Amino acid sequence: MAILPQGSASPAQDATGERRWVRLGGETMAVLYIAVIAAIASATGAFYVLFPELGALSHDVLTRPRGAWAKAPVLLAITPPLTGIIGIFFTRTLPYGYLSVLLTVGSSIAVVLALESPIAPAISAGLLPLVLGVKSWWYPPGILLGTVLLAALSMLWQRVLPDYYRPTTESLVDDAIELAPRGYWWLAALMGFVVVAIFFVELSGLRFILFPPLVVIGFEMFGHTAICPWAQRPLRLPAACFLTALGGFLLWKWLGVVPAAVFSMAWGIFVLRCFDLHVPPALAVALLPLVMDSPTIAYPLSVGAGTLLMTLWFLACRRALGILPAGPRPA
């Protein structure tokens, strides 16, 4: 058995320390990246450049530089703008309601599956225009600007890392979650939830009960029930999303768009660490108030209600079906 010199770190300790520094560096770059995007949005007046899911995408690709999203820079760049085109089309064509939401969500999921893209947050890019009433065709190019910059930053970050850097077992599970699910029962369960959520939106008039990142959370939760971390601890999810939404709303109200973008992103990261959850779409929840038209306290309450509704629907489906088909498509 090898004996380490006194005071020296073991290889395992070195690897743990290295991963900790990579994560800290990635989180710092993600916050700075969001600050730059917010500054561009503020300077140009094109608020849709600050696509909220950029928070989720930047955090994942920069803290997990060997992860599934980071290893697909082309799909990272093009999938959200493509679904953004779908969202603008249906927003311009149909009023908000069952038909428009189901067509938008269904078409966005179809794009993700057809491209075999791991970039599930692109589904949110499709739904966001419908929820906010955005009809400008500048929305997809605005998203493209952010995703291309992020893909370039991700590739640069990967080149900086040492060749011997390896992901953890936990990170490999995250990779599996980010792959397209197999089977279709999960899709029926997810679309069933969308119908139920629209009913409550129409009943209450609160569109953010079905806030766009919620569909992304459901996509990964229903599609990968057996391995999805928040599917195993679903009751933590509503509390985490409510707190990120509340923090994002208060920071927007107190600070304005550009400084709030920095602190909202940092707040979202802090909340997820406290809950020990890797739910990247929850970071988008913290940034959503920055692209809304005069949000109120109804926003975080709607987010909490919508997430709780999905959690209850998920538990009911899991109980009724035994277990939803789960796991990534075979390579």
N, C-alpha and C positions, 0 to 999 in steps of 0.2 A: 504494500500500500504506500502510495506516494505521500511524503510528508511536506506540507507547505512551510515555507519560512515563516517564522513568527512575525505577525503583523501584516502578512500578505493576504490578499483576498483570494478566495477559491474561484475557479472558472465560472461556477454557477452564480456567485456573487457579482463577478464582473459582468456577466450577461444581464443580470437583473438591473444592475446600475446603468448599463448601456441602454436598455430598453426604457428605463425611467427618464434618462436624458433625452432620448429620441421622442418620447411622448411629450415631455415638457417643451422641447424645441418645436415640435409639431403644433402643440396648442398655442404657443406664442405666435408662430407664423400664421395660424388660422385666424387668430384675433386681429393681427395686423392686416391680413388679406381682406377681412370683412371691413376694416376701417378704410382701406383704399377703395373698395367697391362702394361703400357708403359715400365717400367723398366725391367719387365720380357721379353717383346718382344725384347728390346735392348740387354739384356744379352744373350739371347738364339739365336738371329738372326732370330727367327720365327716371322716375322712382322705380320702375320695373327692372332697372339694371340691378337693383338690390333684391334679387330673387332670394327669398328667405331660405330655400333649401341649400343655397350656397354655404350656409352655416354648417349644415349636416355634412355636405360633401367635403368641404375644406377640412373639417375636423377629422373625418375618417381617413382621407387620403394622405394627410400630413402626419397624423399620429400612427397610422398603420401603412407606412410607405411600401410594404410588400403585400398589402391587402388586395382584395379583388377589385375594388374601385380604382385604386392607384395603378394597378397593372392593366387597366383598360382606358388609356388616356383618350383615344379616339371616341369611344363610346361615351366617356365622361363628357367630352366636348359637344357631341351632336345629339345625344338622346333627349336631354331636357328641351333644347330648342325645337326638336321635331314634335314632341308632345305639346309644346307651347303653341305651335301652329294649329294643332287640333283644338286646343282650348280657345284660341281666338276665333276660329271658324264657327264653333258651336255657340260661342258667346254672341257673335254677330248675327247668327242665324235664328237662335231659339231663346225664349225667355228662360230664366232660372226655374227649374222644376224637375220632376221625375225623369222626363225624356232627355233633357239636355244633360243632366248630371250623369245618368246611366250611360249615355252615348259617349260623353267625354271620358269618364273613368274607364269604360270598357275599351274604347279606342286607344287610350294611353297605355293600358295594360297590354293590349295587342301589339303595340309598337315595341314595348320592352321585351315581350316574349318572342316576337318575330326576329328581332335583332339579337336575341340571346344576350341582352344587355344586363349587366349586374346593377345598373344605375336605376334602382327602384324610385328614388326621389323624383325622377322624371314624371311620374304619375301626378305628383303634386304640381308640377309645372303646367300640366294640362288643366287641372281643376281650378287653379288660382284665378285665371281671368274670369271664369264664370262666377266665382264667389265674390270677387271684387268689382265685377262689371267692367273689366278692362277690354277695350275693343280695338286698340291700336295695333297695327301690324308691326310696329317697332318693338313690340314685346319680345318676340322670338330672337331678333338680333341683339336685343339688350341682354337676354339670357346667354346668348352665344358669346358675347364679350366676356362675361364672368366665367363661363365654363372653359373657354380657351385659355384665359389667363391662369385659371386654376390647374388645368392639365399641364401647362408649361411649367408652373411652379412645382407641381408634383414630380415631373420628370427631373427637374433640376435638383430637388431634394433627394431623390433616389440616387443620383450620381454622387452626391456628397457623402452618402452613407458608406461605411466600410463594406466590402464584399462579404465579410463573414457575418454580418447582421442577419439574424434569423427571427421569424415571428414566433410567438408563443403558441401553445396548444389552444389557449383561449382565442387567440387571433385567428387560428385556423377554423374554429367554430364560426366566428364572425364571417369569414370568407364563405363558408357553406351557406350561411343565412342570406348572403348577398347574391347567390346564384339563383337562377330562375327555378321556381318550384316544379315538381312533377305532378302529373295527374290534374284533375279538374274539380274535385269535390271542394277543395279549398276556395276555388274561385266562386262556386255557388254560395258558399258560406259568406264570403266577403261581399259579394254583390247583394246578398240578402241583407247584410248589415247596412249597406248603402241605402237600400230602399227604406229600412226602418229609420235611419238617421234623417232622410229627406222628410219623412212623415213628421218627425219632431221639429225639423226646421220650419216646415210649412205651418205647423200648429203654433209655434212660438214666435216665428219671424226672426229667429236668431240663426243666421246662416253659418256662423262659426261653430255650431254644434257639429257640423261636418266640415271642420277646418281641413284644408288640403293635406297637410302632413299626416293627418289621421288615417287617410287611405293608405299611405305608404307604411305606416305602423301596422295596419291590418294586413297588408299584402305580405309582410314578413312574418307576422304573428300567425296568420291562418295558413300560410304556405309552408312554414317550417315549425309546426307546433312542437315536434319532438326535441328540437335543439335550440329554438329561439329563447334567449335568456329571459326576456320579459313575458314570454308565454308561460314560463315556469313560475313567475312571480307577478301575476297580472295585476294584483291589487296595489302594487307600488306605482304602477303606470299612471293612473289618474292623478295621484298626488304630485308626482314629478312633473307631469305636463301642466297641471294647474299652477304650480309654483314658477315654472319657467315662463308661462304666459303672464302671470301676475307681475313678475319682475320685469319682463320686457315692456309691459304696459306702463308701469310706474316710471321706469327709466326714460321711456319716450316722453312721458308727460313732464318730467323734471328737467331733462337734458336736451331734448331735440334730437334730430335724426343722427347726425354724424357721431357725437360722443356716445349717444345711446347705443349705437351699433356695437361699439367696442365693449361697453359694459354689459350689454344684453348677452353678447356672445360669451363673455367671461362668466356671467351669472348662470347661463345655461350649463356650461361646463361644470361649474361648482355644484349645482343642484344634482346633476347626473352622478358626479363623484360621491356626493352624500348618500344617494340612493343606491350606489354601486350598480348602476344600469348603463349598458352601452346601447342607447337608443338615439342615434344621430338625428332622426326627424324631430325630436324634442327641442333641439337647438334652433330649428326653423321656427318653432312656436314662439321662442323668445324674440325672434326678429320680425315676425309678422306685423306687429303694431306699426313698424316703421314704414310699411307700404299700404297701410289702411287709411281710409279717409275719416279722420277724427274718431279713433277708437274710444270706447268707454269701458267702465268696469264690467260691462256685459261680456266683453271679450274673454277675460280669463275664466269667468263663470261658465261661459259657453264651452270653452275648451275642456274644463273639468267635467262638465255634464256629458259632452260628447265622448270623452275618453272613458268615463265610467260606463256609459251606454255600450261602447264597444267591448269593454271588459266583461260586462254581464252577458252580452251576446256571445262572446267567445266561450265563456264558461258554460253557457247553455248548449252551444253547439258541441263542445267537447263532451258534455255529459250525454247528449242525445246520440251522437255518432260513435261514442267510445273514444276514438282518437281520430283526428282529421289526417288524411294522407299528408305526409310531410317529407321534407328532405329535398336536396337539389336534384336537378336532372342529371342522369349519368353522363359522363363526358363522352 
